[in-house]
C-alpha cells in the first residue's frame, strides 16, 4: 500500500512543479508554445526556477533543455550566492546534483564562476542541443534578471526586486533576507546604501520597515501588470524534496512507521512554503502513522491550487 501511495505522491508533486516551471520559463522564451512573457505577474525566482527545472527534468526533458539553454545564454544574470542558498532549502541530494549539472553547462558556456561546483556533477549531465532563441527581459515576471542586467548581479538589485514586488510596506531586513536567501547583515548594508541614494524609504525604528514607491517603478519599467513577489523558492523546495523522497522510497522495503515519521519531518521542515505565501499548512499535531501520507497529499493539493491562482 505504501509503495502505491508514494508513487502517487511522486506523480502529483512532479505534475504540480512542472505546471509552475513550464509557465515561468515562458517569461524568457516560448518553450511550450505559449507567448513569450506569458508567465503572469508573479516575479520569477530565477535560481529557484533553474534548480527545480533540473530536479524535475525526469518528468519533462524540456525542463533540462531550457535550463541548459539558460546556462549557456543567461548565466551572467544568475547569482552564484542565491543558487547556493536555494540548494540549502532542499534536504535531498537532488538539488546538489542539479547545481553541479548547471555549473557544468555554465562553465562550458564560458562562465567560470561556477567551477567550484563541478566536483560532484552527476553522470546524467548529457548537455543539450536545444535552442530557444534570444533572451528578452521585458515582462513583469522577468523583473529579477532584468534589474540584474541593468545594475549587475548582487544583493542590491535583488532587494530592489523584492521591494517592488512586496505586497506590503511592512518589510524588515530580516523579512527580505529570508525571502532572498541573503544574510540579514548583507541586506541591511544594501538598504543603508540604497537609502543614501533615495531608492528606498525607512519608517519606524523597532523594527525598521522599508519600502519603495512601487507605482513609480512600475511606470519607469513600463510594466502593464503589478509585479508580485511570491515565495516560489520555498514551494519548489517542498515539491522537490517530496518528489525525491517519494521516488527513493517507492521501490524500497522500509517500515511504514519510519516512512510516516519522515513524512512528518518533511512537512515540518517545509512549513515556510505555506506560511510565507499566506497558506495554511497541513495540521500534523493530531496525526499518527499513515495519516501523514494524507497530510502530504493535502499539502500538494493546497500548493497546486495556489499555483493555479498565482498564474491566472
Beta strands, then each sheet from edge to edge (+ up, - down):
strand 1: 201-203
strand 2: 209-211
sheet 1: 1+ 2-
end
